[in-house]
Amino acid sequence: MSDDEKSRLGEFRAQLESDDIDVVRGALDDYQSAQADTRRGVDNPYWPLANEVRFAARDLLRQPPSDRSHASALTVMLHLAEKEE
């Protein structure tokens, strides 16, 4: 993994861990958009953080809705949730 890729993942991880719900929602939307691009043969650069994305979505669903936060989290969970979730 290149330094640029590590830096991008570090920034993305920081967004997922933000206390600002809208920043987390934006990161979830970015993940989902990147995942949608895989249908066209493009790798999702955030895939190494899929577990962190799932945990962030789960945490967001435990909070009161803000703007489209629950929609973003539910979309991610649709694709990343495990059986028990």
C-alpha positions as CSV (number, residue, x, y, z in Angstrom):
1,M,0.0,0.0,0.0
2,S,1.4,3.4,-1.0
3,D,1.8,6.3,1.4
4,D,-0.9,8.1,-0.6
5,E,-3.4,5.2,0.0
6,K,-2.4,5.0,3.7
7,S,-3.0,8.8,4.0
8,R,-6.4,8.5,2.3
9,L,-7.5,5.6,4.6
10,G,-6.3,7.6,7.6
11,E,-8.4,10.6,6.6
12,F,-11.4,8.4,5.9
13,R,-11.0,6.6,9.3
14,A,-10.9,10.0,11.0
15,Q,-14.2,10.9,9.3
16,L,-15.8,7.7,10.5
17,E,-14.7,8.4,14.1
18,S,-15.8,12.0,14.0
19,D,-18.2,13.3,16.7
20,D,-20.1,15.2,13.9
21,I,-22.9,13.0,12.7
22,D,-22.9,14.8,9.3
23,V,-19.2,14.0,8.8
24,V,-19.8,10.4,9.6
25,R,-22.8,10.3,7.2
26,G,-20.7,11.8,4.5
27,A,-18.1,9.1,5.0
28,L,-20.7,6.4,4.8
29,D,-22.0,8.0,1.6
30,D,-18.5,8.1,0.1
31,Y,-18.0,4.5,1.0
32,Q,-21.3,3.5,-0.7
33,S,-20.5,5.6,-3.8
34,A,-17.1,3.9,-4.1
35,Q,-18.6,0.5,-3.6
36,A,-21.2,1.2,-6.4
37,D,-18.2,2.0,-8.7
38,T,-17.0,-1.6,-8.3
39,R,-19.8,-2.6,-10.7
40,R,-17.7,-0.8,-13.4
41,G,-14.5,-2.6,-12.4
42,V,-13.1,0.1,-10.1
43,D,-11.7,-1.0,-6.8
44,N,-13.2,0.5,-3.6
45,P,-10.3,2.3,-2.0
46,Y,-12.1,2.2,1.3
47,W,-12.7,-1.6,1.3
48,P,-9.9,-2.2,3.9
49,L,-12.0,-0.3,6.4
50,A,-15.3,-2.1,5.7
51,N,-15.5,-3.3,9.3
52,E,-15.0,0.3,10.6
53,V,-17.6,1.5,8.2
54,R,-20.1,-1.1,9.5
55,F,-19.4,-0.2,13.1
56,A,-19.8,3.5,12.3
57,A,-23.2,2.8,10.6
58,R,-24.3,0.7,13.5
59,D,-23.4,3.5,15.9
60,L,-25.2,6.1,13.8
61,L,-28.4,4.0,13.9
62,R,-28.3,4.2,17.7
63,Q,-28.5,8.0,17.6
64,P,-31.5,10.2,16.8
65,P,-31.8,10.8,13.1
66,S,-30.0,13.9,11.6
67,D,-30.8,14.9,8.1
68,R,-30.2,11.7,6.0
69,S,-28.0,10.0,8.6
70,H,-30.2,6.9,9.1
71,A,-30.7,6.5,5.4
72,S,-26.9,6.5,4.8
73,A,-26.3,4.1,7.7
74,L,-29.1,1.7,6.6
75,T,-27.7,1.6,3.0
76,V,-24.3,0.6,4.3
77,M,-25.8,-2.0,6.6
78,L,-27.8,-3.5,3.7
79,H,-24.4,-4.4,2.1
80,L,-22.1,-4.9,5.1
81,A,-24.3,-6.3,7.9
82,E,-23.6,-9.7,9.3
83,K,-26.3,-12.3,9.9
84,E,-26.7,-11.4,13.6
85,E,-27.2,-7.7,12.8
